[in-house]
Amino acid sequence: MSFGEDFKWARKIKLLNKILGIVTVSLIVVAINILSMYHFIRFDWQKKHNFALEEFSLNVLNILEDPVEIYLFYGRSPDDAIPFFVNDLRNLLKEYKHAAPHRIKVKFIDTVQQQRMADELSLRFGVVTSNSIVISSREHFRIIPAFELYEFKNGVVSGFKGEQMISDEILKLSNRETKTILFSMGHGEMDIDNIHPLYGSSNIKELLRQNGYRVEKVKLTEKIDDSNVRLLIIAGAQTNFAEKEIQVLRNFLKRDGRVLVLLSPPRICGLEDLFFEWGILADDMLIIGNNDHLGISGDNMIDNFMEHPITQPMLSMQLVALFGLCQPVRIDIGAPVKQYRTTPLLSSGEKTFAKLDYLQRKPQYNPSEDLAGPISVAVLSEHMIDEKTVGMQGKLLVIGSADFINNNRFCVLGNKILFNSMVTWLLEGVGSISDSVKIRPAENYKITLSKSELFKIGIILLLIPICILLFSYLVIRIRRNMR
């Protein structure tokens, strides 16, 4: 073999070595990246540890037996901007997925760009609005509006409680028990299956179903023996209850049941004695006022809320409720109820009054027989063992109007939020099971630039490459002159 042929083979071998070296290095890099996808160490460098999961959340994920799916539905604003809460939830949900990759599944659904998928999931979960989160496990699910993930102070976002709520809901869904809410029937109550705007309350059934509750109707002539039943709602009864039915209510309350009574003014429907036993007085009067009307006959604005967990969402977000005809519901100061704690929750405006002779064409305030505003329209009564300890004989909440939950008013102003807060507190009690999870401070950063400022930034960004080119040209000229 000649010298030239040896040189050609040497060049080929050298080239082959280079190729093999490049391929080997590439395979090593790919292998390292594949390994790092599944085996890696994460460090939290944030000073405040804003998105590191608390111990409670980690414990909840460790005891999960069934997989949990979390869907975030969000819409875009007219300028195609993504809502601010998406970034908060994106970072938080990544932590959940990392902590339990085989049990937590997370999906982000843009209801505009992924409309088909959003429609399919809406068929599965019912009506799902944009800017909400769905947590699903097995056949149960819970829909949380985005605003519930935040704390408000004077109408302004003050804290992010996403981890607290999500961990709460995951733990509740992991339990096999499904709570049942009963609606009484047989006395002309609002029908939860009726879509009529005034006499139906089908929107309530949809809301409670989204919250993971089983909703059923019941006649109070029958005993309530189901241990999963914790709440009974009487919504707008038109006729009196029989003594047997009232006794069923008493027995249900004694078994730590909760009863929510929404009156249809000015009817009390024979429940006076039961109310008296629990320290509540419902007057046969109608609340009348001018400044608290919205221009619709009989509608009253309720914006006076006492401090209580039920009314906290209304106070923090500075919301108001729209009631229809309303009657006074007050603490009965003459009732011998030392074992009960009564708390007024809502009241009418200062310029309203409760009229005894409400059949007058133009009712006028009569100080000798009428009540001057503000007038209590909702009272909560709880059984107490002593002054500080709540007993195990139920809770009774009486509201002086049922119209605020009909289909026509339910989604107006703060009505839906108020009703949801009532139901949640009656079923779950004070606070959440994850009170140990801290509420993170809200940190909103908003950058706004004028056209002149944008122009200046553009000039600066353009000058940088121009300066680099000029400097390179200058270096080339100097080197040529040195030769």
ABEGO torsion letter per residue (X at the ends): XBAAAAAAAAAAAAAAAAAAAAAAAAAAAAAAAAAAAABBBBBBABAAGAABBBAAAAAAAAABABBBBBBBBBBBBAAGBBBAAAAAAAAAAAAAAAABAAABBBBBBBAAABAAAAAAAAAAAEBBBBGBBBBBBEABBBBBBAAAABBBBGGBBABBAAAAAAAAAAAAAABABBBBBBBBBGAGBBBAABABAAABAAAAAAAAAAAGBBBBBBBAABBBABAABABBBBBGBABBBBAAAAAAAAAAAAAGBBBBBBBBOABAGGAAAAAAAAGBBBBBBBBBBAAABAGBBGBBBBABBBBBAAAAAAAAAGBBBBBBBBBBBBBBAABBBAABBBBBABBBBAABBBBABAABABBBBBAAABBBOBBBABBBBBBBABAABBBAAEBBBBBABAAAABAAAAABEAAAAAAAAAAAAAAAEBEBAAAABBBBBBBBBBBBBBAAAAAAAAAAAAAAAAAAAAAAAAAAAAAAAAX
